[in-house]
Amino acid sequence: MKTTLELPDDLFAQAKVAAVKRNTTFRAIVEHALRREVGQAEEGGSPYFRVGPDGIPRICHTGKVRVTSAMVRELMEEE
């Protein structure tokens, strides 16, 4: 399906740069971001990370889960 989005110029530029760095397309970046957002809303989010009100991911401290470098890298790749 095709649609039109209005984005701030700086966000559009950042997304284009991210697409180039990841050797993918702007369309793929937008689709990935939407799938992640919709999936987190449906599944209740990641058990390891939560997005704060400022939009910054925060590590959850449950005492049961040891946060690893791999988890942090995975989150960074999503952003």
Secondary structure, DSSP 8 states (H G I E B T S, - for coil): --------HHHHHHHHHHHHHTTS-HHHHHHHHHHHHHHHHHHT--SSEEE-TTS-EEE---SS----HHHHHHHHHH-
